[in-house]
């Protein structure tokens, strides 16, 4: 039976879609946003292009994983607090369970060759999904010369000059706020349809709906704030130790890391590696590799760090039990703040739809996000397709240059296979992931024989 696209789906139907997204949300923020867009805008027509990009711009202004926060926001719009909780939690749980299992294997065995073989083809597919995200979001968000210019400047600033992501967002927002007419058409390139999307139609019929949901959202946000800070305060009051350090350190990360997992790596590498000595730089890279090849937000790399910190704790709780406790504590203080930010801010977002200056600011942020996603795509392509890089420095310009001789032909072939499956054969995410993962596994097995 086909889904009725004229009405808001039931909570049960939406739950199944959020679960599907949670299971398939590979590829970091760019791939996850592409998946969300495909599921809720293109295929199910739950939300229109303009409102989707407006919400995405809001989530990009928040600390934490923007794709998970976007899912939380969309779930709230449709089914209130329970919808937001369902969408946000399910987005994280599948990947968190996988990461917990991989952390156990890594801590006990020191390496994960079987997992690496299984996910070898997956990395190539994820690269294609990220490139598709650039195409999808860029096609609809970049309306006009100024928007294109802003996206290009954002890419150059991030990739070549390593300008902090928050600075890019703030400058873009300021440009859009003071020149909103330059972005008046941003986000209006919607999929052609004889009817508005389900959420858009609902809000047109019930314009006061966000305000009716606002009180419950604020209560949920305040409750999440208390639940987030209570274990932190209790652990700190007990005199410190590894788990108090985990709670305090990752709570700080949850607040200051606008820009998602890629932004958090610099902070973690400096403190978790050099100050706390929870893990080595090589182990940090291994954790990032695991996070890149599992579903869920890329910021789940912090869960890996928390697991190793607890596993190696010098206190009474250590080993496997310490690792599990460190992992769960890290998840709690990393994602509880996401619900605080979304539920306290969500009621304000819909009001911004009619504010020309603020809508211009968000549209400009969305344009710059295209440059951000393009930056992630180029970085990811470099990591997937090349085995070696050399640092390039020329004044303020600095980036890692891939060595042509180090190209991974197997990864390139799998990326081409993924592109054919996705763009030419239109097989969709699930079949593309399955085929490239199977092909990657067979290639690794053939090499090992």
Number of C-alpha atoms within 10 A of each C-alpha: 3 4 9 11 15 16 14 20 19 10 15 10 11 19 17 13 19 25 19 16 23 26 19 21 31 30 30 29 26 30 28 29 26 22 24 23 22 17 18 22 20 17 11 18 25 24 23 23 25 20 19 19 24 23 23 23 26 25 28 24 17 22 22 28 26 27 28 27 28 25 30 30 29 22 23 25 21 24 18 21 24 16 23 25 20 20 28 26 20 25 28 22 17 20 24 24 14 16 25 19 12 20 29 20 14 19 18 12 9 11 14 15 11 12 14 18 19 19 22 25 32 30 29 29 30 30 29 24 28 28 21 20 25 23 16 16 22 23 14 19 30 26 20 13 11 15 26 18 15 24 27 18 17 28 25 18 20 19 21 17 14 14 14 13 20 18 13 21 25 15 17 26 27 18 18 27 21 13 16 21 13 19 27 18 18 25 24 16 15 15 14 7 8 6 11 19 24 23 21 20 18 18 15 12 10 11 13 12 17 21 15 13 18 20 14 16 26 20 15 20 24 17 14 20 18 14 16 22 17 11 17 20 13 13 18 16 10 9 8 14 13 22 23 20 18 27 27 20 20 23 21 14 22 22 15 17 21 24 22 24 23 17 19 20 20 11 16 20 17 13 14 24 18 13 10 15 13 22 18 13 14 10 17 21 14 17 21 21 15 24 28 23 24 26 27 32 28 26 25 30 26 25 27 31 26 32 32 26 27 27 25 20 19 13 11 7 17 20 20 18 13 24 27 22 20 30 27 17 22 26 22 19 24 25 24 21 23 26 27 22 21 25 30 20 19 25 23 15 19 20 13 17 17 9 11 17 22 20 24 29 29 31 33 33 32 31 34 30 28 28 26 26 25 26 22 24 24 16 15 22 22 19 17 19 23 20 14 16 15 10 9 13 12 8 7 8 13 14 17 15 14 19 13 12 9 12 17 15 11 17 22 17 17 25 25 16 20 30 21 15 20 21 12 10 11 12 15 12 19 12 14 24 24 15 19 27 23 17 21 25 20 16 17 18 13 9 7 7 5
